[in-house]
Amino acid sequence: MTYKCLIVDDEKLARGLIKTHLSQLDNFELIASCGSAIEASKILQEETIDLLFLDIEMPVLKGTDFFKNLIHKPKVIFTTAYRDYAVEGFELNAVDYILKPITFQRFFNAIEKFRILQRNAIVDPIVIATSENKAAFIYIRKDRKQVKVYLDAILYIESLKDYVKIHVEKENHVTKSSISAFEEKLDKRFVRVHRSYIINKDKITAYTKNDLEIGEIEIPIGENFRNNLTTFLNETSS
């Protein structure tokens, strides 16, 4: 399958670099490279785009505002020189958020996240189960198999719009589910810390009022979830 791509960035050099990176990959077709969101909107009216590379800080209309207003949203990878937009980008269920200058390795990692989402686009519902003297686990359909994932191996769960990505210690899994529906399948060791994240409290290595760390991974804490998380952590430590 060939994926149709659109680049939107007001910097010519940035557009050129993404185009060069994209040209090194199979099954990705660049439909257009636009210098503004206004120009991109015309393309989106005429073409079905699978993957959008979207700069955030642009004149006239910011990339995030542009994306919010799209009725039919393609998968999006935000590209920007500013770290400050990371939370906003992930709240829009971006595939990834890349800081400029974009190296090929970082670009390739983002593409791999997109590929995983596409490979797991058709999956069966999650089944929760328990076994005596064993940790609770879930079965997830992957590559035409039911794969067992133990809950105590899960680090955190990330929302990807209509899917969730389950980050575990050895590999990750993507399945079709809203994060709220998935949350109902979990036990008391898991807590929602953001509209896009659920974490395993046993895996937290450090935290502040704005974010927490699971190893080297930094996860934002949403304002609406902060009080609940603080209460949860206080109860855990008491």
Contacts in CASP RR format, 6 or more apart in sequence:
PFRMAT RR
TARGET T0000
AUTHOR 0000-0000-0000
METHOD contacts of the structure
MODEL  1
MTYKCLIVDDEKLARGLIKTHLSQLDNFELIASCGSAIEASKILQEETID
LLFLDIEMPVLKGTDFFKNLIHKPKVIFTTAYRDYAVEGFELNAVDYILK
PITFQRFFNAIEKFRILQRNAIVDPIVIATSENKAAFIYIRKDRKQVKVY
LDAILYIESLKDYVKIHVEKENHVTKSSISAFEEKLDKRFVRVHRSYIIN
KDKITAYTKNDLEIGEIEIPIGENFRNNLTTFLNETSS
1 27 0 8 1.000
1 118 0 8 1.000
2 27 0 8 1.000
2 28 0 8 1.000
2 29 0 8 1.000
3 27 0 8 1.000
3 28 0 8 1.000
3 29 0 8 1.000
3 50 0 8 1.000
3 51 0 8 1.000
3 114 0 8 1.000
3 118 0 8 1.000
4 29 0 8 1.000
4 31 0 8 1.000
4 47 0 8 1.000
4 48 0 8 1.000
4 49 0 8 1.000
4 50 0 8 1.000
4 51 0 8 1.000
5 22 0 8 1.000
5 28 0 8 1.000
5 29 0 8 1.000
5 30 0 8 1.000
5 31 0 8 1.000
5 49 0 8 1.000
5 50 0 8 1.000
5 51 0 8 1.000
5 52 0 8 1.000
5 53 0 8 1.000
6 30 0 8 1.000
6 31 0 8 1.000
6 32 0 8 1.000
6 33 0 8 1.000
6 34 0 8 1.000
6 40 0 8 1.000
6 43 0 8 1.000
6 44 0 8 1.000
6 47 0 8 1.000
6 49 0 8 1.000
6 51 0 8 1.000
6 52 0 8 1.000
6 53 0 8 1.000
6 74 0 8 1.000
7 15 0 8 1.000
7 16 0 8 1.000
7 18 0 8 1.000
7 19 0 8 1.000
7 22 0 8 1.000
7 30 0 8 1.000
7 32 0 8 1.000
7 33 0 8 1.000
7 34 0 8 1.000
7 53 0 8 1.000
8 34 0 8 1.000
8 35 0 8 1.000
8 36 0 8 1.000
8 37 0 8 1.000
8 39 0 8 1.000
8 40 0 8 1.000
8 52 0 8 1.000
8 53 0 8 1.000
8 54 0 8 1.000
8 55 0 8 1.000
8 58 0 8 1.000
8 63 0 8 1.000
8 66 0 8 1.000
9 15 0 8 1.000
9 18 0 8 1.000
9 34 0 8 1.000
9 35 0 8 1.000
9 53 0 8 1.000
9 54 0 8 1.000
9 55 0 8 1.000
9 58 0 8 1.000
9 79 0 8 1.000
10 35 0 8 1.000
10 36 0 8 1.000
10 55 0 8 1.000
10 58 0 8 1.000
10 59 0 8 1.000
11 55 0 8 1.000
12 35 0 8 1.000
14 55 0 8 1.000
14 79 0 8 1.000
14 100 0 8 1.000
14 102 0 8 1.000
15 33 0 8 1.000
15 35 0 8 1.000
16 33 0 8 1.000
17 101 0 8 1.000
17 102 0 8 1.000
18 33 0 8 1.000
18 53 0 8 1.000
18 79 0 8 1.000
18 102 0 8 1.000
18 107 0 8 1.000
19 30 0 8 1.000
19 33 0 8 1.000
21 102 0 8 1.000
21 104 0 8 1.000
21 107 0 8 1.000
21 108 0 8 1.000
22 28 0 8 1.000
22 30 0 8 1.000
23 30 0 8 1.000
24 104 0 8 1.000
25 108 0 8 1.000
25 111 0 8 1.000
28 51 0 8 1.000
28 111 0 8 1.000
31 43 0 8 1.000
31 47 0 8 1.000
31 49 0 8 1.000
32 40 0 8 1.000
32 43 0 8 1.000
32 47 0 8 1.000
34 40 0 8 1.000
34 43 0 8 1.000
35 58 0 8 1.000
36 58 0 8 1.000
36 59 0 8 1.000
36 60 0 8 1.000
36 61 0 8 1.000
37 58 0 8 1.000
37 60 0 8 1.000
37 61 0 8 1.000
37 62 0 8 1.000
37 63 0 8 1.000
37 66 0 8 1.000
38 60 0 8 1.000
38 61 0 8 1.000
40 52 0 8 1.000
40 66 0 8 1.000
41 66 0 8 1.000
43 49 0 8 1.000
44 70 0 8 1.000
44 72 0 8 1.000
44 74 0 8 1.000
49 74 0 8 1.000
50 74 0 8 1.000
50 75 0 8 1.000
51 74 0 8 1.000
51 75 0 8 1.000
51 76 0 8 1.000
51 77 0 8 1.000
51 95 0 8 1.000
51 114 0 8 1.000
52 67 0 8 1.000
52 74 0 8 1.000
52 75 0 8 1.000
52 76 0 8 1.000
52 77 0 8 1.000
53 76 0 8 1.000
53 77 0 8 1.000
53 79 0 8 1.000
54 63 0 8 1.000
54 66 0 8 1.000
54 67 0 8 1.000
54 76 0 8 1.000
54 77 0 8 1.000
54 78 0 8 1.000
54 79 0 8 1.000
55 63 0 8 1.000
55 78 0 8 1.000
55 79 0 8 1.000
55 80 0 8 1.000
56 62 0 8 1.000
56 63 0 8 1.000
56 64 0 8 1.000
56 78 0 8 1.000
56 79 0 8 1.000
56 80 0 8 1.000
56 82 0 8 1.000
56 85 0 8 1.000
56 89 0 8 1.000
57 63 0 8 1.000
57 80 0 8 1.000
57 81 0 8 1.000
57 82 0 8 1.000
57 85 0 8 1.000
63 78 0 8 1.000
64 78 0 8 1.000
64 85 0 8 1.000
64 88 0 8 1.000
64 89 0 8 1.000
64 92 0 8 1.000
67 73 0 8 1.000
67 76 0 8 1.000
67 92 0 8 1.000
68 92 0 8 1.000
73 161 0 8 1.000
75 95 0 8 1.000
75 114 0 8 1.000
75 117 0 8 1.000
76 92 0 8 1.000
76 94 0 8 1.000
76 95 0 8 1.000
77 94 0 8 1.000
77 95 0 8 1.000
77 96 0 8 1.000
77 97 0 8 1.000
77 98 0 8 1.000
77 110 0 8 1.000
77 114 0 8 1.000
78 85 0 8 1.000
78 89 0 8 1.000
78 92 0 8 1.000
78 94 0 8 1.000
78 96 0 8 1.000
78 97 0 8 1.000
78 98 0 8 1.000
79 98 0 8 1.000
79 100 0 8 1.000
79 102 0 8 1.000
80 97 0 8 1.000
80 98 0 8 1.000
80 99 0 8 1.000
80 100 0 8 1.000
81 99 0 8 1.000
81 100 0 8 1.000
83 99 0 8 1.000
85 97 0 8 1.000
86 97 0 8 1.000
86 220 0 8 1.000
87 220 0 8 1.000
87 222 0 8 1.000
89 97 0 8 1.000
90 97 0 8 1.000
90 196 0 8 1.000
90 220 0 8 1.000
91 195 0 8 1.000
91 196 0 8 1.000
93 159 0 8 1.000
93 160 0 8 1.000
93 161 0 8 1.000
93 196 0 8 1.000
95 110 0 8 1.000
95 113 0 8 1.000
95 114 0 8 1.000
95 117 0 8 1.000
95 160 0 8 1.000
96 109 0 8 1.000
96 110 0 8 1.000
96 113 0 8 1.000
96 114 0 8 1.000
98 106 0 8 1.000
98 107 0 8 1.000
98 110 0 8 1.000
99 106 0 8 1.000
116 165 0 8 1.000
116 172 0 8 1.000
116 174 0 8 1.000
117 160 0 8 1.000
117 163 0 8 1.000
117 174 0 8 1.000
119 143 0 8 1.000
119 174 0 8 1.000
120 142 0 8 1.000
120 163 0 8 1.000
120 173 0 8 1.000
120 174 0 8 1.000
120 175 0 8 1.000
120 176 0 8 1.000
121 176 0 8 1.000
122 176 0 8 1.000
123 140 0 8 1.000
123 141 0 8 1.000
123 142 0 8 1.000
123 174 0 8 1.000
123 175 0 8 1.000
123 176 0 8 1.000
124 141 0 8 1.000
124 146 0 8 1.000
125 177 0 8 1.000
126 138 0 8 1.000
126 139 0 8 1.000
126 140 0 8 1.000
126 175 0 8 1.000
126 177 0 8 1.000
126 182 0 8 1.000
126 185 0 8 1.000
127 138 0 8 1.000
127 139 0 8 1.000
127 146 0 8 1.000
128 136 0 8 1.000
128 137 0 8 1.000
128 138 0 8 1.000
128 185 0 8 1.000
129 136 0 8 1.000
129 137 0 8 1.000
129 138 0 8 1.000
129 139 0 8 1.000
130 136 0 8 1.000
130 137 0 8 1.000
131 137 0 8 1.000
135 150 0 8 1.000
135 151 0 8 1.000
135 152 0 8 1.000
136 150 0 8 1.000
136 151 0 8 1.000
136 187 0 8 1.000
137 148 0 8 1.000
137 149 0 8 1.000
137 150 0 8 1.000
137 151 0 8 1.000
138 148 0 8 1.000
138 149 0 8 1.000
138 151 0 8 1.000
138 185 0 8 1.000
139 146 0 8 1.000
139 147 0 8 1.000
139 148 0 8 1.000
139 149 0 8 1.000
140 146 0 8 1.000
140 147 0 8 1.000
140 149 0 8 1.000
140 166 0 8 1.000
140 173 0 8 1.000
140 175 0 8 1.000
141 147 0 8 1.000
141 175 0 8 1.000
142 173 0 8 1.000
147 173 0 8 1.000
149 166 0 8 1.000
149 168 0 8 1.000
149 173 0 8 1.000
151 186 0 8 1.000
151 187 0 8 1.000
151 189 0 8 1.000
151 190 0 8 1.000
151 200 0 8 1.000
152 189 0 8 1.000
152 200 0 8 1.000
152 202 0 8 1.000
153 168 0 8 1.000
153 169 0 8 1.000
153 170 0 8 1.000
154 166 0 8 1.000
154 167 0 8 1.000
154 168 0 8 1.000
154 190 0 8 1.000
154 200 0 8 1.000
155 167 0 8 1.000
155 168 0 8 1.000
155 169 0 8 1.000
155 199 0 8 1.000
155 200 0 8 1.000
155 203 0 8 1.000
155 214 0 8 1.000
155 217 0 8 1.000
156 167 0 8 1.000
156 197 0 8 1.000
156 198 0 8 1.000
156 199 0 8 1.000
156 200 0 8 1.000
156 203 0 8 1.000
156 214 0 8 1.000
156 217 0 8 1.000
156 219 0 8 1.000
157 164 0 8 1.000
157 165 0 8 1.000
157 166 0 8 1.000
157 167 0 8 1.000
157 179 0 8 1.000
157 182 0 8 1.000
157 183 0 8 1.000
157 190 0 8 1.000
157 197 0 8 1.000
157 198 0 8 1.000
157 199 0 8 1.000
158 164 0 8 1.000
158 165 0 8 1.000
158 167 0 8 1.000
158 196 0 8 1.000
158 197 0 8 1.000
159 165 0 8 1.000
159 178 0 8 1.000
159 179 0 8 1.000
159 195 0 8 1.000
159 196 0 8 1.000
159 197 0 8 1.000
160 174 0 8 1.000
162 176 0 8 1.000
162 178 0 8 1.000
163 174 0 8 1.000
163 175 0 8 1.000
163 176 0 8 1.000
163 177 0 8 1.000
164 174 0 8 1.000
164 175 0 8 1.000
164 177 0 8 1.000
164 178 0 8 1.000
164 179 0 8 1.000
164 182 0 8 1.000
165 172 0 8 1.000
165 173 0 8 1.000
165 174 0 8 1.000
166 172 0 8 1.000
166 173 0 8 1.000
166 174 0 8 1.000
166 175 0 8 1.000
167 217 0 8 1.000
179 192 0 8 1.000
179 195 0 8 1.000
179 196 0 8 1.000
179 198 0 8 1.000
182 198 0 8 1.000
183 190 0 8 1.000
183 192 0 8 1.000
183 198 0 8 1.000
186 198 0 8 1.000
189 200 0 8 1.000
189 201 0 8 1.000
189 202 0 8 1.000
190 198 0 8 1.000
190 199 0 8 1.000
190 200 0 8 1.000
190 201 0 8 1.000
191 198 0 8 1.000
191 199 0 8 1.000
191 201 0 8 1.000
191 228 0 8 1.000
191 229 0 8 1.000
191 232 0 8 1.000
192 198 0 8 1.000
192 225 0 8 1.000
192 228 0 8 1.000
193 199 0 8 1.000
193 212 0 8 1.000
193 219 0 8 1.000
193 220 0 8 1.000
193 221 0 8 1.000
193 222 0 8 1.000
193 225 0 8 1.000
193 229 0 8 1.000
194 219 0 8 1.000
194 220 0 8 1.000
194 221 0 8 1.000
194 222 0 8 1.000
194 225 0 8 1.000
195 222 0 8 1.000
195 224 0 8 1.000
195 225 0 8 1.000
197 219 0 8 1.000
197 220 0 8 1.000
199 212 0 8 1.000
199 214 0 8 1.000
199 219 0 8 1.000
200 214 0 8 1.000
201 232 0 8 1.000
201 233 0 8 1.000
201 236 0 8 1.000
203 214 0 8 1.000
203 215 0 8 1.000
204 212 0 8 1.000
204 213 0 8 1.000
204 214 0 8 1.000
204 233 0 8 1.000
205 213 0 8 1.000
205 214 0 8 1.000
205 215 0 8 1.000
206 212 0 8 1.000
206 213 0 8 1.000
207 213 0 8 1.000
207 221 0 8 1.000
207 233 0 8 1.000
209 221 0 8 1.000
209 226 0 8 1.000
209 230 0 8 1.000
210 220 0 8 1.000
210 221 0 8 1.000
211 218 0 8 1.000
211 219 0 8 1.000
211 220 0 8 1.000
211 221 0 8 1.000
212 218 0 8 1.000
212 219 0 8 1.000
212 221 0 8 1.000
213 219 0 8 1.000
221 229 0 8 1.000
END
